[in-house]
Amino acid sequence: EDRFGTRLLNRTTRRISLTEAGERVLEHGRRAVAEFEAAEAEVGAHRDTPSGLLRVSAGVSFGQSELAPRLAEFLARCPALSIDLVLNDRRVDLVEEGYDVALRIVLEDSSMMARRIASVRSFTVAAPAYLERRGRPEVPGDLAAHDCLGYSYLSGGGLWHFEGPSGQIRHRFTPRLMSNNGTALAAAAEQGLGVVQMPSFIIGEAVREGRLQEILADYRKPDAGLFAVYPAGRPLAAKVRAFIDFAVEIFGEGREDAQC
């Protein structure tokens, strides 16, 4: 009554009743409660059913070759959902740039929540013509006499890690060619420009078809991981949970070809 500046209730010693102003306030209040309950039901439905817009970040090569071809199946399962897929090899800020989830090979931000989905195996390869011209390295130290191609978003583009019979080995080099895109580096290696170390999802087909050959098979890069990364400190929306579950199903460790 103080807020409205008028009396809302008629009071006697025996009963209380609404004034005309009180009746109007009650009617507005009932409508407000009904609107709130409707909003609560709608939000609850969105919480339990994947719907709305899902913004996904992924690397260019992985996104093109592995993720994008499978999104039609995911969207068929979630008819109320739409996706904004942004492919970029640089590290993105999920919160600042408004992403719901990212698929990443390298974890750099401990403030994010992450779920490991699969192992990612890398190989050191070169074109047959390059190996015929320059010789085949037998141990990582032999790479000092070879042209190496570097990925600029990883260790400055000039550092490779190996695990072999004698333990862990690091090879530092000055790249003959450096790029921020793995597919571009694999293409350069196919043209005989040098040795490259790349995940199997980038160079697997070229190796199977003989355009690239694995070298240093006894000295492999330690397996990395494919992670689903999402902001911490908030409830996991149904659309994000559905996408992560789908990624686990498609790429996860339980499949026979789980290693990307």
N, C-alpha and C positions, 0 to 999 in steps of 0.2 A: 504494500500500500504506500510506503514511503517512496518507493521507486516510481510508481505510477502517479503518485500525487492525488489519489482518490481512494475512497473506501471500496474494498472488494467484497467484504463480508458484512452481513447484518447479524449483529450479536444481541442475544437476549440471555437472560439467566437460564433459559430452558433449551434454546436451540440456536443453531448458526445456519444462515442461508446466504446464497450468493446475491450480490447486488447486480444490476444490469451490466455495470462495468466488469464485475467479476465473471459473469457469464461469457462476455466477449473474450476475456483473458483465458478462461478455461477452454474455449473453442480453439483459440490460437495454440494453446499448449497441446491440446490433443493432436492437432495437425502437425506440430513440431515433433512430437514423439513418434507419430506415424512415419514422418519423413526420415527420422533418425533410424528407426527400425528397418525401413526399406534400404537405406544406405548400408546399414550393418549387414543385411542379408546379401546385398550385391557384392560388397567387399569380401564377405565370407565365401561367396561362390567363386570369386576371382582367386581367393587364397587356395581353394581346393581344386580348381580346374585351370589348367594352363590357358591363359587368354591374354589379350593385349599385345603389345609390342615387346619383343625380346631383342636387345642389342648385344651382339656377339662380336668379339674381337678374336682374330686368329692371324697367324703368320701367312704370308702370301703363298708360299709353295705348298704348305700343308693344307691351307684353306682351299686352294684351287684343285689339288690332286685328290685329297682325301675327304674333306668336309663338305664342300659344295655339292658334289655328286650325290650325297646322301640326305640332303636337306628335304628333298621332295617326300621321302618316306617319313621323316619326322613331322613335317607339316600335315601330312595325311592323317597322322595319329592325333594331331592337335588342331582341329579345324577352326578353333577360335583364336589361334595364335598367328602372329605375323613376325617376321624376322628382319632385322637390319644387320646384315653381315658386313663388317668392315675388315679388310685384309691389309695388314701393315706389319712389316718386319721390325719396326721400332717398338720400344717398350711404351705402352700406353698407360695412362693413369685412369683406372677404371672409374673411380669416384669423380674425378675432375671432368672427365670426358663423357660421363653418363652411360657407361657400359654395365650390363647386368652380369656378364660372365665372359671369361676369356679362356681360350685353349693355348697353353704355353709349353714350350719345351724346357725353358730355363726359368727357375724361380729366383726372383731378385727382391721381392718386396714381402717382408715377413709380416706386414700389417694386414695382408690379405688372407682369407681362408683358401685352402687348396685341397683338392682331392686327386690323388694319383690315379690315372686311368690305364696307362700302358707303359711298357718299356720302349725306348727309342734307340735303335742300334745304328751306329755309324760305321762307315768303312772308308779306308784310304784307297783311292782308285786313280787310274790314269788311262789314257787312250792307248790301244795297242801300238799305234804308229809312234807315239811319244816314247814308249818303253823300248821299242826297237831302236829308236834313234839315240836315246840317252842311257839305256840300260835299266835293269830292274833293281830297285833298292831291296836289300836283304834285311837290314836292321834300320831303326829310325835314324841312327847317326848318318846313314848314307844319304839322307834327304838334304844334307848340307850341299851336296853337289847337284841338286835338282831345283827346278822352278816349282814353287809351291803357290797355290792360289788361296787367298785368305778371305774369311767372312768377317766383315768389319764390325758387326754387332757382337762378336764373341772374342773376348780377350784381346781386343785391339786388332784382330785380324791376323796376328802373327805368332800364335802359340797353339800347339797341338799337344794333347795328352794321349799317352799309350799305356797299356798294361801288357806286359809280356813275361817271358820266363824268368827274367831277372827283376821283376817288379815294375814299379811305375817309372815312366820316362817322360820328360817334357822336351819338346823340340821347338825352339824359337827360330823364326825366320823372317826375312823381309819379303813380303808377297810380291811376286811378279805381276799379279793382278789381284786387286781387292775389290769386293762388292758387298753391298748390304742385302743381296738376294741370292739364295742358294741355287735356284734354277739357272740363273745367269752364270754362276761359277761352274755348274755341271756342264752347261753348254760349251763353255770355254775349254774345259778339260776334254770334252769329246773332240774338239778341234785340235787337240794336241798341244795346248798351251802350257800344260803342267800337271802337277799332282794336286788332288783336292781331297778333303776329308768331309764327307757329307752323310746325312741320314739316309737310310734305305728308301724312305718314301720319296726321296728326290732322285736318287741314282739307281734304284732297284731295277727298273725296266731297262736302262742302258746297260747294266751289268748282265742281265739275262740275255739280252740281244747281242752282247759282245762288243758294244761300242765303247765300253769302259771295262777295265779289268781290275780286280782287287789285287792290291799289293800288301806286303807286311801283314799277312793273315795271322801270324803268331803275335802280332803287336797291335791290338785293337784299342780303339777309344772306349773307355768305360761307358756302359749304357747310361743314357739319360732317361728322363721320364716325360711323358705327356701328362699335363696337369690341367684340371678345370679349376680356374681361379675366380673368386668372387669376393665382393666387399664383406668385411667382418662387421659385427655389431648390428645386424638387422636380421629379421626372420627370413628364412629362405623361401622366396616366392615359388608358387607351384610351377610357373613357367621355367624358372631356373632349375628347379629340381628335376623336371621332366627332361630338360636338355642334357643335364649331367648324366642322368640315368641312361638316356639314349646313347651318349658318347661312350659310356662304360660298356653298353651292349654291343656297340659297333666296333670299338677300338680296344676293348678291355682285355685284361690278362687271361680271361677264360677262353678266348678264341685260340684256335690252333695257329693262326697267323697274327697273334696279338702284337708281335713286335713291329712297330711302325718303321 
